[in-house]
Amino acid sequence: MSAEQIDGGGAAATELTEVLRDMDASLSLRKIKSSLERLNCSADTKALLMDLARITLTVGERIVAVGRKIISVAFDLVERYPNTTFGLVVGLTLSVLVSSVPLLGFLLGPLLTPLFLAFGLSMGALADFKELGVRSRISELEQKFAIISTKS
């Protein structure tokens, strides 16, 4: 069933076609497996992520790789915002450490966890924001050097 058959060719059909095209633009299972193999985590975690990557849905007569899209977006976010990701990991680690302290963890965990997460995310996001300008300038310079090298 095509998108035009679903809505008679209207705006919703065009939107569905664009969404399905975007879903197809995710990483292949081979690339996801290769990326997961390079991660520093347990084999069980890698196996769970591969299971997630294999999840599909059927939309009409079309199979949509939802799991591959989720993993692709996660890898893209980590690549684009490495400091924010690191800040989130640090905030989660601190909250787990505080929550594991006997007696005090039970009391302080619910109070400090949101603060640790907010602090880690905000500090990481600020660092990513600061680097964004530098990265774009370096990219522009690289492009200029590439143009110059092809002309000479």
KEKE-3310 file (N, C-alpha, C; in steps of 0.2 Angstrom, whole numbers, plus 5000, padded with zeros to 4 digits):
npx = (5004:5003:5008:5000:4988:4984:4979:4973:4981:4984:4990:4993:4997:5009:5016:5018:5025:5037:5041:5043:5053:5063:5064:5070:5082:5092:5106:5114:5112:5124:5133:5129:5132:5145:5149:5144:5152:5164:5162:5165:5158:5149:5146:5133:5126:5129:5123:5109:5107:5109:5098:5088:5090:5086:5072:5057:5042:5027:5020:5006:5009:5023:5039:5046:5061:5062:5070:5083:5083:5081:5094:5102:5100:5103:5117:5121:5117:5127:5138:5137:5135:5146:5151:5139:5133:5143:5142:5130:5132:5141:5133:5123:5131:5136:5123:5120:5130:5128:5115:5118:5123:5122:5107:5108:5108:5095:5088:5095:5096:5084:5083:5096:5098:5091:5097:5111:5110:5104:5115:5126:5121:5119:5132:5139:5132:5135:5148:5148:5141:5151:5161:5155:5156:5170:5172:5165:5172:5184:5180:5176:5189:5195:5188:5191:5205:5204:5198:5208:5219:5214:5214:5227)
npy = (4994:5010:5027:5036:5029:5027:5040:5045:5053:5065:5078:5072:5060:5063:5068:5055:5048:5055:5053:5039:5038:5045:5036:5025:5030:5026:5019:5004:4987:4981:4992:4996:4986:4985:4997:4995:4985:4992:4999:5002:4992:4979:4962:4958:4970:4975:4965:4967:4979:4977:4968:4978:4985:4977:4978:4979:4987:4985:4994:4996:4988:4989:4987:4994:4999:5002:5001:5001:5015:5021:5018:5023:5037:5039:5036:5047:5058:5056:5058:5071:5079:5077:5081:5084:5072:5065:5073:5069:5056:5057:5064:5054:5044:5050:5051:5038:5034:5042:5037:5024:5025:5019:5022:5037:5038:5034:5045:5057:5053:5055:5069:5074:5068:5074:5086:5083:5077:5088:5097:5090:5089:5102:5108:5100:5103:5117:5117:5110:5119:5130:5124:5123:5134:5135:5123:5125:5135:5129:5119:5127:5132:5120:5117:5127:5125:5113:5117:5125:5116:5108:5116:5120)
npz = (5000:4995:5000:4994:4992:5004:5009:4998:4991:4997:5008:5020:5015:5008:5019:5026:5017:5017:5030:5030:5021:5028:5038:5032:5030:5039:5048:5042:5047:5047:5048:5061:5069:5068:5073:5086:5091:5093:5104:5122:5131:5139:5132:5133:5134:5121:5113:5117:5112:5098:5096:5098:5087:5077:5078:5070:5061:5053:5041:5033:5018:5020:5027:5041:5048:5063:5075:5070:5066:5079:5085:5076:5077:5091:5090:5082:5090:5100:5093:5088:5100:5110:5123:5130:5131:5138:5150:5154:5157:5168:5177:5179:5184:5196:5203:5205:5213:5225:5228:5232:5244:5261:5270:5270:5256:5252:5257:5251:5237:5229:5229:5225:5213:5201:5201:5199:5186:5179:5181:5175:5161:5158:5159:5150:5138:5137:5135:5122:5115:5115:5108:5095:5087:5085:5079:5067:5061:5059:5050:5039:5036:5032:5021:5013:5011:5004:4992:4987:4986:4976:4965:4963)
capx = (5000:5008:5005:4994:4982:4981:4975:4970:4986:4984:4995:4995:5001:5015:5020:5019:5030:5043:5043:5045:5059:5068:5066:5074:5089:5096:5112:5112:5113:5131:5136:5127:5135:5152:5149:5143:5158:5169:5160:5168:5153:5148:5143:5126:5123:5129:5118:5103:5107:5108:5091:5084:5091:5082:5065:5053:5035:5024:5015:5003:5013:5030:5042:5049:5066:5061:5075:5089:5082:5083:5101:5106:5099:5108:5124:5121:5118:5133:5143:5136:5135:5150:5151:5133:5133:5148:5139:5124:5135:5144:5127:5120:5136:5135:5117:5120:5134:5125:5109:5120:5126:5117:5103:5109:5106:5088:5086:5098:5096:5079:5084:5102:5098:5089:5102:5117:5108:5104:5122:5130:5119:5120:5139:5141:5129:5138:5155:5147:5140:5157:5165:5152:5159:5177:5171:5162:5177:5189:5177:5177:5196:5197:5185:5195:5211:5203:5197:5215:5223:5212:5215:5234)
capy = (5000:5017:5033:5039:5025:5028:5046:5048:5058:5072:5081:5067:5055:5066:5067:5049:5046:5058:5050:5032:5039:5046:5030:5021:5033:5025:5015:4997:4983:4980:4997:4997:4980:4987:5003:4993:4981:4997:5002:4999:4990:4972:4959:4958:4976:4975:4960:4970:4985:4973:4966:4984:4987:4973:4979:4982:4988:4984:5000:4994:4982:4991:4985:5000:4997:5007:5000:5004:5022:5023:5017:5028:5044:5039:5037:5054:5063:5056:5061:5079:5082:5072:5084:5084:5065:5064:5076:5065:5050:5059:5065:5048:5040:5053:5050:5031:5033:5045:5033:5018:5026:5017:5027:5044:5038:5034:5052:5061:5051:5058:5076:5076:5065:5079:5091:5080:5077:5095:5100:5087:5091:5109:5109:5097:5107:5123:5115:5108:5126:5134:5121:5123:5140:5133:5117:5127:5139:5124:5116:5131:5132:5114:5117:5132:5121:5108:5120:5127:5110:5105:5121:5120)
capz = (5000:4995:5004:4990:4993:5011:5010:4992:4988:5000:5012:5025:5011:5007:5025:5027:5012:5019:5036:5028:5018:5033:5042:5028:5029:5045:5047:5040:5052:5047:5051:5068:5072:5068:5078:5093:5092:5095:5111:5128:5136:5140:5127:5134:5132:5114:5111:5118:5107:5092:5096:5097:5080:5073:5078:5064:5061:5047:5040:5026:5016:5020:5033:5043:5053:5069:5079:5067:5067:5086:5086:5072:5081:5097:5088:5079:5095:5103:5088:5088:5106:5114:5129:5133:5132:5144:5156:5156:5160:5174:5181:5181:5189:5203:5206:5207:5219:5231:5230:5235:5251:5265:5274:5267:5249:5252:5258:5246:5230:5225:5229:5221:5206:5196:5201:5196:5179:5176:5181:5170:5155:5156:5158:5143:5133:5136:5131:5115:5112:5114:5103:5089:5083:5083:5074:5060:5058:5057:5044:5034:5034:5029:5014:5009:5009:4999:4986:4985:4984:4969:4960:4961)
cpx = (5004:5004:5000:4988:4979:4977:4973:4975:4987:4990:4998:4999:5008:5020:5022:5025:5037:5046:5046:5052:5065:5069:5070:5081:5093:5101:5110:5114:5121:5135:5135:5131:5143:5153:5149:5149:5164:5168:5163:5162:5153:5145:5136:5123:5123:5124:5111:5102:5106:5101:5086:5084:5087:5074:5062:5046:5033:5019:5012:5006:5021:5032:5046:5054:5066:5067:5082:5089:5084:5090:5105:5105:5103:5115:5126:5122:5124:5139:5143:5137:5139:5150:5145:5132:5137:5145:5134:5127:5138:5138:5124:5124:5136:5129:5117:5124:5131:5119:5111:5123:5120:5113:5103:5106:5099:5085:5088:5097:5090:5080:5090:5102:5096:5094:5109:5115:5108:5111:5126:5128:5120:5128:5141:5138:5133:5145:5154:5145:5146:5161:5162:5155:5166:5176:5169:5168:5183:5186:5178:5184:5198:5194:5189:5202:5210:5202:5204:5219:5221:5213:5223:5237)
cpy = (5006:5022:5036:5035:5026:5034:5049:5053:5064:5073:5076:5061:5057:5066:5060:5046:5049:5055:5043:5033:5041:5040:5025:5024:5032:5020:5008:4993:4981:4985:4998:4992:4982:4993:5000:4988:4986:5000:4998:4997:4982:4969:4958:4964:4977:4971:4963:4976:4982:4971:4972:4986:4983:4973:4982:4983:4987:4990:4998:4988:4984:4989:4991:4998:5003:5007:5003:5012:5025:5023:5022:5035:5044:5040:5044:5059:5062:5059:5069:5082:5078:5075:5083:5076:5063:5067:5072:5059:5051:5060:5059:5044:5043:5051:5043:5030:5036:5040:5027:5019:5023:5022:5034:5044:5038:5041:5057:5060:5055:5066:5078:5073:5070:5084:5089:5080:5084:5098:5097:5089:5098:5111:5106:5101:5114:5122:5113:5115:5130:5131:5121:5128:5138:5128:5120:5131:5134:5120:5120:5132:5126:5114:5122:5129:5116:5111:5122:5121:5107:5110:5122:5114)
cpz = (5000:4999:5001:4991:5000:5012:5003:4989:4991:5004:5017:5021:5010:5013:5027:5023:5014:5026:5035:5025:5023:5037:5038:5028:5035:5043:5045:5046:5053:5050:5059:5072:5073:5073:5085:5095:5095:5102:5116:5133:5135:5133:5127:5132:5124:5110:5111:5113:5100:5091:5095:5090:5075:5073:5072:5065:5054:5046:5033:5024:5016:5027:5035:5049:5058:5073:5076:5067:5074:5087:5082:5075:5087:5095:5085:5085:5099:5099:5088:5094:5111:5122:5133:5135:5138:5150:5159:5160:5167:5179:5184:5186:5196:5207:5209:5213:5225:5233:5233:5242:5256:5269:5271:5259:5248:5253:5253:5239:5227:5225:5225:5214:5201:5196:5198:5188:5176:5176:5175:5163:5153:5155:5151:5137:5132:5133:5124:5112:5110:5108:5096:5085:5081:5078:5067:5057:5055:5050:5038:5031:5030:5022:5010:5006:5004:4992:4983:4983:4977:4964:4958:4958)
residu = (MET:SER:ALA:GLU:GLN:ILE:ASP:GLY:GLY:GLY:ALA:ALA:ALA:THR:GLU:LEU:THR:GLU:VAL:LEU:ARG:ASP:MET:ASP:ALA:SER:LEU:SER:LEU:ARG:LYS:ILE:LYS:SER:SER:LEU:GLU:ARG:LEU:ASN:CYS:SER:ALA:ASP:THR:LYS:ALA:LEU:LEU:MET:ASP:LEU:ALA:ARG:ILE:THR:LEU:THR:VAL:GLY:GLU:ARG:ILE:VAL:ALA:VAL:GLY:ARG:LYS:ILE:ILE:SER:VAL:ALA:PHE:ASP:LEU:VAL:GLU:ARG:TYR:PRO:ASN:THR:THR:PHE:GLY:LEU:VAL:VAL:GLY:LEU:THR:LEU:SER:VAL:LEU:VAL:SER:SER:VAL:PRO:LEU:LEU:GLY:PHE:LEU:LEU:GLY:PRO:LEU:LEU:THR:PRO:LEU:PHE:LEU:ALA:PHE:GLY:LEU:SER:MET:GLY:ALA:LEU:ALA:ASP:PHE:LYS:GLU:LEU:GLY:VAL:ARG:SER:ARG:ILE:SER:GLU:LEU:GLU:GLN:LYS:PHE:ALA:ILE:ILE:SER:THR:LYS:SER)
# end
